[in-house]
């Protein structure tokens, strides 16, 4: 398999990816919040981010639940909560804009989910998609010197 074939297989299973970053440009996709010590004292939760669900591929939210606000629980540091609302919070934050970026999936995902060329390549080397791959094709040659 050539590098171009591998990239073609990876591109075929690539998911849409948005990079959120501050700046100017289009519609606000999310808002990042600074820590609010008063909120923490009252609820033990910190509000971190609100995301406009229009920018999340594969989900469809009603207009009254379009915005997802994410909180972390600072008591157990393991849980949190999500609140749904019809608009961004009125609290101050940094507006983030969405920029489409190309990020290829990891090689293990390409092997597991790739198309026919990946399947042919695996079969050629007696590997299967569900098993553990061994590096039989590449073994460094180590020379031992005995003195």
C-alpha positions as CSV (number, residue, x, y, z in Angstrom):
1,X,0.0,0.0,0.0
2,X,1.4,3.4,-0.9
3,X,1.1,6.5,1.2
4,X,-1.3,8.0,-1.3
5,X,-3.6,4.9,-1.0
6,X,-3.4,5.1,2.8
7,X,-4.3,8.8,2.8
8,X,-7.2,8.0,0.4
9,X,-8.5,5.4,2.8
10,X,-8.2,7.7,5.8
11,X,-9.9,10.6,4.0
12,X,-12.9,8.3,3.2
13,X,-13.6,7.8,6.9
14,X,-12.6,11.3,8.0
15,X,-15.2,13.1,10.1
16,X,-16.1,16.8,9.8
17,X,-14.0,18.7,12.4
18,X,-14.3,22.3,13.6
19,X,-11.6,24.2,15.4
20,X,-13.0,26.7,17.8
21,X,-10.9,29.9,18.1
22,X,-11.3,33.5,19.1
23,X,-11.4,36.2,16.5
24,X,-13.7,37.6,14.0
25,X,-15.4,35.7,11.3
26,X,-19.0,34.6,10.9
27,X,-21.4,33.3,13.4
28,X,-20.3,32.6,17.0
29,X,-20.2,28.8,17.5
30,X,-19.3,28.8,21.2
31,X,-18.4,31.0,24.2
32,X,-15.6,30.2,26.7
33,X,-16.0,31.5,30.2
34,X,-13.5,32.4,32.9
35,X,-13.9,30.9,36.4
36,X,-16.5,32.6,38.4
37,X,-15.5,32.2,42.1
38,X,-19.0,33.3,43.3
39,X,-20.7,30.6,41.2
40,X,-18.2,28.0,42.5
41,X,-18.9,29.0,46.1
42,X,-22.7,28.7,45.6
43,X,-23.0,25.5,43.5
44,X,-19.6,23.8,43.4
45,X,-19.9,23.8,39.6
46,X,-17.9,25.9,37.1
47,X,-19.4,26.9,33.8
48,X,-16.8,26.5,31.1
49,X,-18.4,26.6,27.7
50,X,-21.6,27.1,25.8
51,X,-21.9,25.6,22.3
52,X,-24.4,26.3,19.6
53,X,-25.6,22.9,18.6
54,X,-26.0,24.0,15.0
55,X,-22.2,23.5,14.7
56,X,-22.3,19.9,16.0
57,X,-22.8,17.5,13.1
58,X,-25.2,14.6,13.5
59,X,-27.5,16.2,16.1
60,X,-30.6,18.2,15.8
61,X,-31.9,20.2,18.7
62,X,-35.1,22.2,19.1
63,X,-34.7,26.0,19.2
64,X,-35.5,26.1,22.9
65,X,-32.6,23.7,23.6
66,X,-30.2,24.8,20.9
67,X,-27.4,25.9,23.2
68,X,-25.5,23.5,25.5
69,X,-23.7,24.9,28.5
70,X,-21.2,22.6,30.1
71,X,-20.3,22.7,33.8
72,X,-17.8,20.7,35.8
73,X,-18.4,19.5,39.3
74,X,-15.5,20.9,41.4
75,X,-16.4,18.8,44.4
76,X,-15.8,15.3,43.0
77,X,-13.8,16.5,39.9
78,X,-15.3,13.6,37.9
79,X,-18.9,14.7,37.0
80,X,-20.6,17.7,35.7
81,X,-23.8,18.8,34.1
82,X,-25.1,20.2,30.8
83,X,-27.9,22.8,30.7
84,X,-29.9,23.5,27.5
85,X,-31.2,26.9,26.6
86,X,-32.6,28.9,23.6
87,X,-29.6,31.3,23.5
88,X,-26.1,32.0,24.8
89,X,-25.8,32.8,28.5
90,X,-25.7,36.5,29.4
91,X,-22.5,36.0,31.3
92,X,-19.3,37.5,29.8
93,X,-17.0,35.2,27.9
94,X,-14.8,34.9,24.9
95,X,-16.7,34.3,21.6
96,X,-15.3,31.4,19.6
97,X,-15.7,31.0,15.9
98,X,-15.7,27.7,14.0
99,X,-13.1,27.0,11.3
100,X,-13.2,23.7,9.3
101,X,-10.0,21.8,9.6
102,X,-8.8,18.5,8.1
103,X,-7.7,16.0,10.7
104,X,-7.2,12.5,9.6
105,X,-8.3,9.6,11.8
106,X,-5.7,7.6,13.8
107,X,-4.1,4.7,12.0
108,X,-6.0,2.1,14.2
109,X,-9.3,3.6,13.0
110,X,-8.2,3.5,9.4
111,X,-7.3,-0.2,9.8
112,X,-10.6,-1.0,11.6
113,X,-12.9,1.0,9.4
114,X,-11.0,1.5,6.1
115,X,-12.3,0.2,2.8
116,X,-11.2,-2.5,0.4
117,X,-7.6,-1.5,-0.1
118,X,-7.0,-1.7,3.6
119,X,-8.7,-5.1,3.7
120,X,-6.6,-6.3,0.8
121,X,-3.4,-5.0,2.5
122,X,-4.3,-6.7,5.8
123,X,-5.1,-10.0,4.1
124,X,-1.8,-9.9,2.2
125,X,0.0,-9.8,5.5
126,X,-2.2,-12.3,7.2
127,X,-3.7,-9.7,9.5
128,X,-7.4,-9.2,10.3
129,X,-9.2,-6.1,11.3
130,X,-10.3,-7.5,14.7
131,X,-7.1,-9.0,15.8
132,X,-3.9,-7.6,17.3
133,X,-1.4,-6.5,14.7
134,X,2.1,-7.8,15.0
135,X,5.0,-6.1,13.4
136,X,6.2,-9.1,11.4
137,X,7.0,-7.0,8.4
138,X,9.4,-4.8,10.2
139,X,12.0,-6.2,12.5
140,X,15.1,-4.3,13.2
141,X,18.3,-6.2,12.6
142,X,20.3,-6.3,15.7
143,X,23.8,-7.6,15.6
144,X,25.3,-9.0,18.7
145,X,29.0,-8.8,19.2
146,X,30.4,-11.4,21.6
147,X,33.8,-10.6,23.0
